[in-house]
Structures are given as structure tokens and as C-alpha cells.
Amino acid sequence: MKNITIAIDGFSSTGKSTLAKQLAKELAYVYVDTGAMYRAVAFFAMKNNFIKADFFDKTALIDSLPKIQLEFKYNADLGFAEMYLNGENVEKQIRTIEVSSFVSKVAEVSEVRSKLVEQQQQMGTNKAIVMDGRDIGTVVFPKAELKIFMTASAETRAQRRFDELKQKGDDVSYEEVLKNVVERDYIDTHREDSPLVIAEDAIEIDNSYLNKEEQFTAVLELVKEVVKIS
């Protein structure tokens, strides 16, 4: 079977990573969670007091970018790669609501995007890759053979995220999560550098009423069609 590049974009909490992991496992492809990369940079900024609720020292973060080393390491027990920041496993720390509240602001910084996009493009040199994020089909891999854009109502996505956080033991309210989802949507779609938009040749999937298996089955059929005509 011919190897292709699969780009999955969409709004936060639409299950992009879950779908990407399923596809990568089924196709024996490399999976890259670009959101984790931006979350790791946001976590770095938080740890170094570059960003707070009412403060963001962008210059300090930009100056520190050469000190940020990101790496994915496969965890055989979990079945997917975890995010490492400067040699430390930060997979759990980057999934908190606090990091979520800052990640879109960090992702607005052009220098951050430039650094991460370059790394992402290097990862996809040999194809056979599934990558999810906000600008994969428009900026990172504009020539990807298959582009998926995922969406769902803000309320549906907030409920999914809330359930996920509660399951992990995080003390959050649904209202807090919904506010975060709406704010991230606005920032992601209005930033000057690589805003979240649907690529002209992307296939849009609203999964408000689809379960994970229905979604996976539908997209896997799309993959088979693309491979067949490639």
C-alpha cells in the first residue's frame, strides 16, 4: 500500500488525537500530536513565569526558544508516544486546564510556530505519518494526500473535555471548561499567523453525534479511497 500523509485539523476537544492514534495504529504509521508540542512550550512558559493570567512576556519566551528541546518517546505500555520537554516526561502536566488556558496564546507567537512547524515538516519527510493540530493541512503539509477537518458544537466539546478532566481527578467545573473552549476557538481562528481555517481540499467531519468507532470507520474508508487513487 502506498504511504501517504494524513493531516487532521480542527477545533479543540474534537477528538483529533484519538482519531489520529487509531489511524496510525491501523496503518502502522507514525503519529505526531502537534498540540502536545504547543502545550509543552506553554508549560515551559508557565514554569519560567513568562505567562500568567494577566501577563505574557513574549520576548522572554522567544529568547528562550533555543533552550526548548521537544521529543516524543514511545511508551509500549500505553501504546503511544509521550511528550518530553528537555528530557522530562511532561505528558500529564501538559493536559491540565491551566495549560489549556495558555496554549492558544503561546501558539499565536510567530517565532514559536516557526520553530515547531520546521520540526513537524522534518518528521513527515518520509510520509506514512498522521499528524493532528490546527494548521497541518494549510501550513505544515499543504500537499497532504488526505486532509480532515473536525468540528462539533462548543457545548459538546466542553462536555467531552469536562468528563475527561473529571476522570483524571481534576477539580474543574463545566462552565470553566466551556469558557476555555470558546476562548480557544476565538484565539485559534483570529490569530494573524496561521489561523485555524478549513483547507480548500479538506473533508469536514462534524462528530457531534458520532462515537469514536463510527468516526474511525468513516475516515478509514476515506484513507482507502485516497490510497487507491494515489
C-alpha positions as CSV (number, residue, x, y, z in Angstrom):
1,M,0.0,0.0,0.0
2,K,1.3,3.4,-0.9
3,N,2.3,5.6,2.0
4,I,0.5,9.0,2.3
5,T,0.4,12.0,4.6
6,I,-2.8,12.4,6.7
7,A,-3.4,15.9,8.1
8,I,-6.1,16.2,10.8
9,D,-7.1,19.8,11.8
10,G,-10.0,21.1,13.8
11,F,-11.2,22.8,16.9
12,S,-10.1,21.9,20.4
13,S,-11.6,18.8,22.0
14,T,-13.0,17.3,18.8
15,G,-11.1,14.1,19.3
16,K,-8.4,14.8,16.7
17,S,-5.7,13.0,18.7
18,T,-7.9,9.9,19.4
19,L,-8.7,9.5,15.7
20,A,-5.1,10.1,14.7
21,K,-3.8,7.5,17.1
22,Q,-6.4,5.0,15.8
23,L,-5.4,5.6,12.2
24,A,-1.7,5.4,12.9
25,K,-2.1,2.1,14.7
26,E,-4.3,0.6,12.0
27,L,-1.9,1.8,9.2
28,A,1.4,1.3,11.1
29,Y,2.1,5.0,10.5
30,V,3.9,7.5,12.7
31,Y,1.6,9.6,14.8
32,V,2.5,13.2,15.8
33,D,0.4,15.2,18.3
34,T,1.4,18.8,17.4
35,G,-1.0,20.1,20.1
36,A,1.3,18.4,22.7
37,M,4.2,20.3,21.3
38,Y,2.5,23.7,21.8
39,R,1.3,22.6,25.2
40,A,4.9,21.7,26.2
41,V,6.0,25.2,25.2
42,A,3.2,26.7,27.1
43,F,4.1,24.6,30.1
44,F,7.7,25.8,29.8
45,A,6.5,29.4,29.7
46,M,4.4,28.8,32.9
47,K,7.3,27.1,34.7
48,N,9.5,30.1,34.0
49,N,6.9,32.7,34.9
50,F,6.7,34.0,31.3
51,I,3.0,33.7,31.3
52,K,0.2,34.2,33.8
53,A,-3.5,35.1,33.8
54,D,-2.8,38.8,33.2
55,F,0.8,38.8,31.9
56,F,2.7,37.3,29.0
57,D,6.4,38.1,28.4
58,K,6.6,37.1,24.8
59,T,10.2,38.4,24.4
60,A,11.4,36.2,27.2
61,L,9.8,33.1,25.7
62,I,11.2,33.9,22.2
63,D,14.7,34.4,23.6
64,S,14.4,31.0,25.4
65,L,13.3,29.0,22.4
66,P,16.8,27.7,21.7
67,K,16.7,26.1,25.2
68,I,13.5,24.2,24.5
69,Q,14.0,20.6,23.3
70,L,10.9,18.6,22.4
71,E,10.9,14.9,21.8
72,F,8.3,12.1,21.5
73,K,9.2,8.8,23.2
74,Y,7.1,5.8,22.6
75,N,5.5,4.1,25.7
76,A,4.9,0.5,24.9
77,D,2.6,0.1,27.9
78,L,0.3,2.9,26.8
79,G,0.6,2.2,23.0
80,F,1.5,5.8,22.1
81,A,4.4,8.3,22.3
82,E,4.6,10.7,25.2
83,M,5.8,14.3,25.2
84,Y,9.2,15.1,26.7
85,L,10.4,18.6,27.4
86,N,14.2,18.9,27.9
87,G,14.4,15.3,28.8
88,E,11.5,15.3,31.2
89,N,8.2,13.4,30.7
90,V,5.5,16.1,30.8
91,E,2.6,14.2,29.3
92,K,0.5,14.5,32.4
93,Q,1.4,18.1,33.2
94,I,0.6,19.5,29.8
95,R,-3.0,18.2,29.8
96,T,-4.3,20.4,32.7
97,I,-6.9,23.1,32.3
98,E,-4.3,25.7,33.3
99,V,-2.1,24.8,30.4
100,S,-5.2,24.7,28.1
101,S,-5.9,28.3,29.2
102,F,-2.5,29.5,27.9
103,V,-1.7,27.2,24.9
104,S,-3.6,29.3,22.3
105,K,-1.8,32.5,23.4
106,V,1.5,30.8,23.1
107,A,0.6,29.3,19.8
108,E,-0.1,32.9,18.5
109,V,3.6,33.7,18.7
110,S,5.1,33.5,15.2
111,E,8.5,32.5,16.4
112,V,7.1,29.6,18.3
113,R,5.1,28.4,15.3
114,S,8.1,28.7,13.0
115,K,10.2,26.6,15.3
116,L,7.6,23.9,15.7
117,V,6.4,23.8,12.1
118,E,10.0,23.2,10.9
119,Q,10.3,20.3,13.3
120,Q,6.9,18.9,12.2
121,Q,7.8,19.1,8.5
122,Q,11.1,17.2,9.2
123,M,9.1,14.5,10.9
124,G,6.9,14.0,7.8
125,T,9.7,13.8,5.2
126,N,9.1,10.1,4.5
127,K,5.3,10.3,4.7
128,A,3.5,7.3,6.4
129,I,2.5,9.9,9.0
130,V,-0.7,11.0,10.8
131,M,-0.4,14.5,12.3
132,D,-3.1,16.5,14.0
133,G,-3.3,20.1,15.0
134,R,-4.6,23.5,13.8
135,D,-2.6,24.2,10.7
136,I,-1.4,20.8,9.4
137,G,-3.3,20.8,6.1
138,T,-2.8,24.5,5.5
139,V,0.7,25.2,6.6
140,V,2.7,22.1,7.7
141,F,1.6,19.7,4.9
142,P,-0.3,21.7,2.3
143,K,0.2,18.9,-0.2
144,A,-1.0,16.1,2.2
145,E,-2.9,13.5,0.2
146,L,-5.8,13.4,2.8
147,K,-6.9,16.4,4.9
148,I,-9.6,16.0,7.5
149,F,-11.2,19.0,9.4
150,M,-13.0,18.0,12.6
151,T,-15.7,20.1,14.3
152,A,-18.5,19.8,16.9
153,S,-20.6,22.2,18.9
154,A,-18.8,24.1,21.7
155,E,-21.1,22.6,24.2
156,T,-20.5,19.0,23.0
157,R,-16.7,19.6,23.1
158,A,-16.8,21.2,26.5
159,Q,-18.7,18.2,27.9
160,R,-16.2,15.8,26.5
161,R,-13.3,17.7,27.9
162,F,-15.0,18.1,31.3
163,D,-15.7,14.4,31.5
164,E,-12.1,13.6,30.6
165,L,-10.7,16.0,33.2
166,K,-13.0,14.8,35.9
167,Q,-12.0,11.2,35.1
168,K,-8.4,12.2,35.7
169,G,-9.3,13.7,39.1
170,D,-9.1,17.4,38.1
171,D,-11.2,19.8,40.1
172,V,-13.0,21.8,37.4
173,S,-16.5,23.0,36.5
174,Y,-18.3,22.5,33.2
175,E,-18.7,26.3,33.0
176,E,-15.0,26.8,33.3
177,V,-14.2,24.2,30.6
178,L,-16.9,25.7,28.2
179,K,-15.4,29.2,28.7
180,N,-11.9,27.8,27.9
181,V,-13.2,26.1,24.8
182,V,-14.9,29.2,23.5
183,E,-11.9,31.4,24.2
184,R,-9.5,29.0,22.5
185,D,-11.8,28.9,19.4
186,Y,-11.7,32.6,19.2
187,I,-7.9,32.9,19.5
188,D,-7.3,30.0,17.2
189,T,-9.5,31.4,14.4
190,H,-8.4,35.1,14.8
191,R,-4.6,34.9,15.2
192,E,-2.6,36.6,12.5
193,D,-0.1,33.7,11.9
194,S,-1.7,30.5,10.6
195,P,-5.2,30.9,11.9
196,L,-7.4,27.8,12.2
197,V,-9.2,27.6,8.8
198,I,-10.5,24.7,6.7
199,A,-8.2,23.9,3.8
200,E,-10.0,24.1,0.5
201,D,-9.4,20.4,-0.2
202,A,-10.2,19.2,3.3
203,I,-13.1,16.9,4.2
204,E,-15.1,18.3,7.1
205,I,-16.5,16.0,9.7
206,D,-18.9,17.1,12.4
207,N,-18.7,14.5,15.1
208,S,-21.2,16.0,17.5
209,Y,-23.3,12.8,17.1
210,L,-20.7,10.2,16.1
211,N,-19.0,7.9,18.6
212,K,-15.3,7.1,18.2
213,E,-15.7,3.9,16.3
214,E,-18.2,5.4,13.8
215,Q,-15.8,8.2,13.2
216,F,-12.8,5.9,12.8
217,T,-14.6,3.7,10.3
218,A,-15.7,6.6,8.2
219,V,-12.2,8.1,8.0
220,L,-10.6,4.8,7.4
221,E,-12.8,4.4,4.3
222,L,-11.6,7.8,3.1
223,V,-7.9,6.7,3.6
224,K,-8.6,3.6,1.5
225,E,-10.1,5.6,-1.3
226,V,-7.2,8.1,-1.4
227,V,-4.6,5.3,-1.4
228,K,-6.4,3.6,-4.2
229,I,-6.3,6.6,-6.5
230,S,-2.9,7.9,-5.4
